[in-house]
Amino acid sequence: MEERASVVVVGAGVIGSSVAFQLARMGQRDVVVLEREALPGAGSTAKANGGIRAQFTTGVNVAMSLLSMEILDGLEAEIGDPPAYRKAGYLFLTDSPERFLAMERAASFQEGLGVTVEVLGASEVRRRVPWVSGEGLAGGTFGARDGFIDPGRLCGFFVSMAAAGGVRFAYGREVVAVEPRPGGEWVLRTATGEAFTAPHVVNAAGAWAGRVAALAGIDLPVEPVRRHIFLTGPVRDLPPVIPMTIDSDSGVLVRREGDRVLIAYSNPDEPAGFNLAFDPDFVHRFAEPLDRRFPAVAAGGIDSRRSWSGLYEVTPDHHSVIGPVPGRPGFLLANGFSGHGVMHAPAAGRCVAELIVKGRAESADISSLSLSRFQAGELIHETMVL
């Protein structure tokens, strides 16, 4: 027996739940979200760092961040306390005069697009973050509207509000077949033997997006890549709120997580694959730059029992793929966010819902994020990748 819907969303992480939330707010009825896990947001959303920033070097990334910030500000009263979006700021810093000049150019570009960003000299960086080792500092940039999102809280809000608006969430439903049907409909079959039919399908399957697309005969260049996040022991020599602070020279970033500090560092040599195994020895890759730049954080030690690993969904140019698939009417993509999924989820959900309800994305120009850019060789180059 088939269940009919107007839209089927594959994935109940923060992206899929955002799409469902926006569809419900736009009055779209008969929306079904299929999720392979037993709970929403149990995949990469649950493992995310949760940063949000507008300090990017491509116009589309800046636009997606600013739209997400606007949406989150508008939802603040509905979400309530504790807030899902905390404006603690992002601070990028460097010892390199050449890199500092690039930061200044990036800040000028960002300001031209409406980003709140300050260029800081070495003395101002030391004043704001005296706990950072900065004898050789050249300077940095600070975004006051940047900060952190609580991934679970945001995803939970989207799910609860979408469900209140009539969206049905079906858990434990791994999609194993996607078939086009004459007349412009799609049939999705699950491992539990159910079938769901709809004229619109949204692939929001995160790290599994490539596999879901392949079921529909679509070549989607999204690969899963493991990333580690470490928590220190209690750190009492830092203020209770600090900006997300990034040592641009090494790639090590830190932020507060309660009375501890969260540390992230991306391994450029990590092979693609569904490897979720946590490697406690990974800490040795960033121990030296952590101790050099953030000695107060390093002094807290590493609590491997509270640290974890998860999956990025990465595209060749580290930009998402949002929009319809050429030659596959009704099949839409919201994939490949390359570490920016939580921060761009509000914007992506709005844009995808607009494509379905209004026929075009009105809130942001997402034309450069089309799947066709890969075949056309029109990749987008972002230099501020973490």
Backbone torsions as a table, in degrees:
resi	resn	phi	psi	omega
1	MET	NA	137.9	-179.2
2	GLU	-103.2	141.3	173.6
3	GLU	-102.1	126.0	-178.3
4	ARG	-91.6	145.7	177.3
5	ALA	-146.8	165.8	174.3
6	SER	-84.7	-33.3	178.5
7	VAL	-142.9	135.6	170.2
8	VAL	-115.1	123.0	177.3
9	VAL	-103.9	128.8	178.8
10	VAL	-99.4	108.6	178.8
11	GLY	115.5	124.1	179.7
12	ALA	-112.2	34.2	169.5
13	GLY	-79.4	-165.1	-175.0
14	VAL	-66.7	-28.6	178.1
15	ILE	-73.0	-54.3	-179.3
16	GLY	-61.7	-38.8	179.4
17	SER	-69.1	-32.6	175.9
18	SER	-66.2	-42.7	176.4
19	VAL	-59.4	-46.5	-179.1
20	ALA	-62.5	-42.8	179.0
21	PHE	-59.8	-47.6	-178.0
22	GLN	-68.0	-37.5	176.4
23	LEU	-61.2	-43.2	178.9
24	ALA	-63.6	-40.9	179.7
25	ARG	-66.7	-25.7	178.8
26	MET	-91.1	5.1	175.3
27	GLY	84.8	12.3	179.3
28	GLN	-74.5	126.7	-177.2
29	ARG	-102.7	167.0	175.7
30	ASP	57.6	48.2	176.7
31	VAL	-98.2	133.1	177.9
32	VAL	-122.5	134.7	175.9
33	VAL	-112.6	122.7	178.9
34	LEU	-102.4	128.3	-177.5
35	GLU	-130.4	129.0	-177.3
36	ARG	-70.7	-28.8	-179.7
37	GLU	-84.6	173.2	-177.6
38	ALA	-82.6	-13.4	-177.5
39	LEU	-138.8	158.1	175.7
40	PRO	-72.9	150.3	176.1
41	GLY	64.3	24.9	-176.2
42	ALA	-88.7	-6.7	179.8
43	GLY	-92.5	-123.3	-177.0
44	SER	-65.1	-28.6	178.9
45	THR	-57.5	-42.0	-178.2
46	ALA	-69.4	-18.0	-177.1
47	LYS	-104.4	3.1	-170.4
48	ALA	-76.6	152.0	173.7
49	ASN	-71.3	-40.6	174.1
50	GLY	89.8	17.8	178.6
51	GLY	-73.4	154.7	172.7
52	ILE	-139.7	129.0	-176.6
53	ARG	-149.8	152.2	173.2
54	ALA	-108.1	3.3	178.8
55	GLN	-81.2	80.7	176.8
56	PHE	-124.9	171.6	179.9
57	THR	-116.2	10.3	172.1
58	THR	-121.0	141.8	-176.6
59	GLY	-59.7	-37.2	-177.0
60	VAL	-70.6	-37.2	176.0
61	ASN	-65.1	-41.6	177.1
62	VAL	-61.3	-45.9	-178.3
63	ALA	-62.2	-41.3	179.8
64	MET	-66.1	-38.9	178.8
65	SER	-67.3	-45.4	-179.4
66	LEU	-63.9	-38.4	177.0
67	LEU	-65.7	-42.5	177.2
68	SER	-60.2	-43.5	178.5
69	MET	-61.9	-41.2	178.1
70	GLU	-62.1	-44.7	179.7
71	ILE	-63.9	-45.0	-179.2
72	LEU	-64.5	-39.4	176.0
73	ASP	-60.6	-40.8	-179.4
74	GLY	-69.2	-23.2	-179.5
75	LEU	-96.9	-1.4	-172.6
76	GLU	-54.2	-46.2	-178.0
77	ALA	-66.4	-37.4	179.2
78	GLU	-67.8	-41.7	-179.2
79	ILE	-68.2	-39.7	175.9
80	GLY	76.0	-161.7	-178.8
81	ASP	-97.5	143.2	-6.3
82	PRO	-71.3	150.0	-177.9
83	PRO	-65.5	149.6	177.2
84	ALA	-84.1	-20.1	-175.0
85	TYR	-125.7	115.6	-179.1
86	ARG	-114.5	122.8	-177.3
87	LYS	-87.5	71.4	177.3
88	ALA	-85.6	-14.0	178.6
89	GLY	92.0	161.5	171.4
90	TYR	-120.2	131.8	177.0
91	LEU	-121.4	114.5	173.2
92	PHE	-97.7	133.2	179.4
93	LEU	-138.3	159.1	-175.6
94	THR	-155.6	153.1	170.8
95	ASP	-92.1	-14.1	-171.6
96	SER	-86.4	120.7	175.5
97	PRO	-59.3	-36.9	179.5
98	GLU	-66.6	-43.1	179.1
99	ARG	-68.0	-35.1	178.0
100	PHE	-64.2	-38.5	176.2
101	LEU	-62.6	-38.8	177.1
102	ALA	-65.4	-37.2	176.5
103	MET	-63.9	-40.7	178.1
104	GLU	-62.7	-42.3	178.2
105	ARG	-64.5	-41.4	179.1
106	ALA	-63.3	-41.0	179.8
107	ALA	-63.4	-39.4	177.8
108	SER	-63.6	-42.2	176.5
109	PHE	-61.5	-45.5	-178.3
110	GLN	-65.0	-43.1	178.9
111	GLU	-60.2	-35.8	178.7
112	GLY	-64.9	-19.6	178.9
113	LEU	-101.2	5.5	177.0
114	GLY	95.7	13.9	179.5
115	VAL	-82.7	139.1	173.1
116	THR	-85.4	108.9	-176.9
117	VAL	-148.2	142.2	178.5
118	GLU	-119.4	140.0	170.6
119	VAL	-93.7	125.0	-175.4
120	LEU	-114.4	132.9	171.5
121	GLY	-75.3	171.9	-176.1
122	ALA	-58.2	-42.6	-177.5
123	SER	-65.6	-36.5	179.4
124	GLU	-71.1	-35.9	175.1
125	VAL	-61.5	-46.2	-179.9
126	ARG	-62.2	-36.2	-179.8
127	ARG	-67.6	-39.6	-176.5
128	ARG	-77.8	-35.8	-178.7
129	VAL	-130.0	72.2	-176.8
130	PRO	-64.2	-14.8	-180.0
131	TRP	-80.7	-5.3	177.1
132	VAL	-90.3	134.5	176.4
133	SER	-74.2	119.4	-171.7
134	GLY	-140.3	36.7	179.9
135	GLU	-60.4	-37.3	-177.2
136	GLY	-102.6	15.8	-175.1
137	LEU	-59.7	136.8	170.9
138	ALA	-93.9	-32.5	179.0
139	GLY	150.9	-163.7	-178.4
140	GLY	-171.1	-175.4	175.9
141	THR	-132.5	148.3	-176.4
142	PHE	-133.4	129.7	176.4
143	GLY	-110.2	114.3	-173.7
144	ALA	-73.2	-27.5	179.0
145	ARG	-85.7	-10.8	176.3
146	ASP	-70.2	167.6	178.4
147	GLY	165.9	-137.2	-173.5
148	PHE	-131.5	146.8	171.0
149	ILE	-115.2	139.3	171.5
150	ASP	-82.4	103.9	-173.1
151	PRO	-59.1	-44.1	-178.5
152	GLY	-66.2	-40.5	-179.7
153	ARG	-66.7	-42.5	179.4
154	LEU	-65.5	-45.7	179.0
155	CYS	-61.3	-44.1	179.6
156	GLY	-61.6	-39.1	177.6
157	PHE	-63.7	-48.1	179.1
158	PHE	-57.7	-44.2	-178.2
159	VAL	-64.2	-48.3	-176.7
160	SER	-64.9	-40.6	179.7
161	MET	-70.9	-38.0	177.4
162	ALA	-64.0	-44.3	179.0
163	ALA	-62.4	-39.4	177.5
164	ALA	-64.2	-26.6	178.6
165	GLY	-88.8	6.1	174.7
166	GLY	105.0	-1.6	178.3
167	VAL	-71.6	137.6	177.0
168	ARG	-101.1	128.6	176.0
169	PHE	-105.8	124.4	-179.8
170	ALA	-115.6	111.7	-175.4
171	TYR	-96.4	159.6	-177.4
172	GLY	68.1	26.0	-178.6
173	ARG	-115.9	85.0	175.7
174	GLU	-77.3	127.0	179.4
175	VAL	-77.5	125.8	-177.2
176	VAL	-118.3	-8.9	177.8
177	ALA	-152.9	139.8	176.8
178	VAL	-133.5	118.4	-173.0
179	GLU	-128.2	129.8	172.2
180	PRO	-74.2	148.7	179.7
181	ARG	-126.3	141.5	177.2
182	PRO	-53.2	140.1	-178.2
183	GLY	100.6	0.6	173.7
184	GLY	87.5	24.2	177.1
185	GLU	-113.1	163.1	177.2
186	TRP	-121.4	143.8	174.5
187	VAL	-116.1	125.4	177.2
188	LEU	-113.2	127.3	179.9
189	ARG	-111.1	141.7	-176.7
190	THR	-108.9	165.0	179.5
191	ALA	-65.7	-17.4	178.4
192	THR	-86.7	0.5	176.5
193	GLY	91.5	5.4	179.8
194	GLU	-89.4	161.0	177.5
195	ALA	-133.1	138.5	-179.0
196	PHE	-128.0	129.9	-176.4
197	THR	-117.2	135.2	179.7
198	ALA	-160.4	153.0	174.9
199	PRO	-76.6	-18.2	179.5
200	HIS	-126.5	132.0	174.8
201	VAL	-124.9	134.9	175.7
202	VAL	-115.6	118.7	175.2
203	ASN	-84.5	106.1	176.6
204	ALA	-127.4	43.3	-170.1
205	ALA	-88.4	11.7	173.6
206	GLY	60.6	-130.0	-177.4
207	ALA	-64.1	-18.6	-179.8
208	TRP	-95.5	8.6	-174.5
209	ALA	-61.2	-39.0	179.5
210	GLY	-61.0	-39.0	-179.7
211	ARG	-68.8	-41.3	179.2
212	VAL	-64.9	-43.1	178.3
213	ALA	-61.4	-40.7	-179.1
214	ALA	-61.6	-32.3	177.1
215	LEU	-60.3	-28.3	179.4
216	ALA	-96.7	9.4	179.8
217	GLY	76.2	25.3	-176.7
218	ILE	-109.4	130.6	177.0
219	ASP	-89.6	102.9	-178.2
220	LEU	-113.0	112.1	-176.0
221	PRO	-78.7	68.3	176.6
222	VAL	-121.3	123.7	-179.2
223	GLU	-122.4	144.3	175.0
224	PRO	-79.6	137.2	177.8
225	VAL	-135.4	128.8	-178.1
226	ARG	-70.3	140.5	173.8
227	ARG	-133.7	143.9	-179.8
228	HIS	-105.9	146.5	170.4
229	ILE	-132.0	131.6	-178.2
230	PHE	-115.9	145.8	172.4
231	LEU	-113.5	139.8	175.6
232	THR	-83.0	175.8	164.8
233	GLY	-73.9	-179.5	178.5
234	PRO	-55.7	134.0	179.3
235	VAL	-121.7	112.1	-174.0
236	ARG	-102.8	-6.3	-177.0
237	ASP	-93.4	12.6	177.0
238	LEU	-117.9	153.7	174.1
239	PRO	-60.0	157.5	-179.7
240	PRO	-66.5	-24.4	176.6
241	VAL	-127.1	124.6	176.2
242	ILE	-131.6	155.3	175.8
243	PRO	-69.6	158.8	166.4
244	MET	-62.8	115.1	-172.2
245	THR	-113.2	121.7	-173.2
246	ILE	-115.1	120.4	170.6
247	ASP	-81.0	98.8	-174.8
248	SER	-66.1	-18.0	-179.6
249	ASP	-75.7	-30.9	-178.0
250	SER	-114.0	-22.5	-176.2
251	GLY	91.5	-0.5	178.5
252	VAL	-77.8	133.3	175.9
253	LEU	-129.7	150.4	-178.3
254	VAL	-137.1	152.1	171.2
255	ARG	-156.5	161.6	178.1
256	ARG	-70.4	144.6	170.5
257	GLU	-140.4	86.2	-173.7
258	GLY	68.4	-131.1	178.5
259	ASP	-89.3	6.2	179.9
260	ARG	-111.0	-175.8	176.3
261	VAL	-129.1	133.6	175.7
262	LEU	-90.5	136.1	-179.5
263	ILE	-123.9	133.1	176.6
264	ALA	-130.6	146.4	177.7
265	TYR	-156.2	127.8	-177.7
266	SER	-93.8	126.0	177.3
267	ASN	-80.9	113.0	-178.1
268	PRO	-67.6	-15.6	-178.0
269	ASP	-97.9	3.7	-177.0
270	GLU	-64.3	123.9	178.8
271	PRO	-74.8	153.7	175.9
272	ALA	-69.5	148.3	178.6
273	GLY	150.8	164.6	-178.5
274	PHE	-87.2	54.4	179.3
275	ASN	-94.9	109.1	-178.9
276	LEU	-105.2	5.1	-177.1
277	ALA	-67.7	128.8	177.3
278	PHE	-79.6	130.1	-178.7
279	ASP	-108.5	102.9	-178.6
280	PRO	-64.1	-22.1	179.8
281	ASP	-79.3	-7.5	179.0
282	PHE	-60.2	-24.7	-179.4
283	VAL	-57.3	-28.9	-178.2
284	HIS	-67.0	-19.2	179.9
285	ARG	-70.5	-27.0	-176.8
286	PHE	-123.5	6.1	-175.8
287	ALA	-59.8	-43.5	-176.4
288	GLU	-68.0	-50.7	177.7
289	PRO	-65.3	-30.4	175.9
290	LEU	-63.3	-47.7	-179.1
291	ASP	-66.3	-34.9	-178.7
292	ARG	-71.0	-44.0	-175.1
293	ARG	-91.5	-36.5	-174.2
294	PHE	-125.9	64.8	-175.5
295	PRO	-60.8	-34.1	179.5
296	ALA	-66.8	-31.8	176.6
297	VAL	-74.0	-45.7	-179.8
298	ALA	-59.3	-31.7	-178.9
299	ALA	-65.5	-19.9	178.4
300	GLY	-77.0	-8.7	-178.9
301	GLY	70.4	177.6	179.6
302	ILE	-113.6	128.6	175.1
303	ASP	-99.8	91.5	-175.9
304	SER	-64.3	-25.8	-179.5
305	ARG	-67.3	-25.5	-179.6
306	ARG	-103.5	2.7	179.3
307	SER	-92.9	166.1	-174.6
308	TRP	-157.5	173.7	173.1
309	SER	-131.8	154.2	178.7
310	GLY	-150.2	-170.4	-174.6
311	LEU	-118.5	129.5	163.1
312	TYR	-80.8	155.0	169.1
313	GLU	-112.0	106.7	-164.6
314	VAL	-110.9	136.3	172.8
315	THR	-103.8	166.5	-178.9
316	PRO	-59.6	-28.7	179.9
317	ASP	-111.1	13.4	176.3
318	HIS	59.0	29.5	172.1
319	HIS	-122.6	152.4	-177.6
320	SER	-71.7	168.2	173.6
321	VAL	-118.6	114.0	-177.7
322	ILE	-131.9	128.2	175.7
323	GLY	133.0	-175.2	-178.6
324	PRO	-73.8	163.2	176.9
325	VAL	-102.0	122.5	178.3
326	PRO	-55.4	129.8	178.4
327	GLY	81.8	1.4	178.3
328	ARG	-128.8	71.9	-175.6
329	PRO	-55.2	132.8	177.0
330	GLY	90.1	-9.1	-179.8
331	PHE	-99.6	118.4	-177.3
332	LEU	-117.7	150.4	-177.8
333	LEU	-114.3	142.0	171.2
334	ALA	-144.4	76.4	-166.1
335	ASN	-140.5	171.0	168.7
336	GLY	69.0	37.8	-173.6
337	PHE	-74.0	-10.2	168.9
338	SER	55.1	43.6	178.6
339	GLY	95.3	-3.5	-177.9
340	HIS	-112.1	19.9	-175.2
341	GLY	-65.0	-47.4	-178.8
342	VAL	-64.8	-45.1	-176.7
343	MET	-67.4	-30.7	-177.8
344	HIS	-101.7	3.3	-179.3
345	ALA	-60.4	-45.5	179.4
346	PRO	-59.3	-43.7	-179.6
347	ALA	-67.9	-43.9	-179.1
348	ALA	-62.4	-42.8	178.6
349	GLY	-60.6	-42.8	179.1
350	ARG	-62.9	-47.2	-176.0
351	CYS	-65.8	-42.5	-179.9
352	VAL	-66.4	-41.9	178.3
353	ALA	-62.3	-39.1	177.4
354	GLU	-64.2	-39.2	177.8
355	LEU	-59.0	-39.1	-178.2
356	ILE	-76.2	-46.3	-173.2
357	VAL	-82.3	-40.0	-173.2
358	LYS	-109.2	-9.7	179.2
359	GLY	88.0	-7.3	177.3
360	ARG	-158.8	154.6	176.6
361	ALA	-82.0	116.4	-176.5
362	GLU	-97.4	-25.2	-172.3
363	SER	-82.0	-21.6	179.2
364	ALA	-155.6	150.7	176.5
365	ASP	-84.6	104.5	-178.2
366	ILE	-106.2	15.3	-176.1
367	SER	-59.5	-33.4	-179.1
368	SER	-73.1	-10.4	-179.0
369	LEU	-96.0	12.8	-177.8
370	SER	-68.5	153.8	177.7
371	LEU	-62.5	-31.6	-174.7
372	SER	-65.9	-14.6	-178.4
373	ARG	-63.0	-29.1	-178.3
374	PHE	-70.4	-42.5	178.7
375	GLN	-70.1	-32.7	-178.8
376	ALA	-82.6	-7.4	-178.6
377	GLY	72.0	27.7	-178.0
378	GLU	-104.8	54.9	-178.9
379	LEU	-70.5	153.9	-178.0
380	ILE	-105.4	137.0	-173.5
381	HIS	-113.4	111.5	177.1
382	GLU	-104.1	128.8	-179.3
383	THR	-95.7	-18.2	179.8
384	MET	-99.1	68.3	-179.8
385	VAL	-102.0	131.9	179.2
386	LEU	-109.8	NA	NA
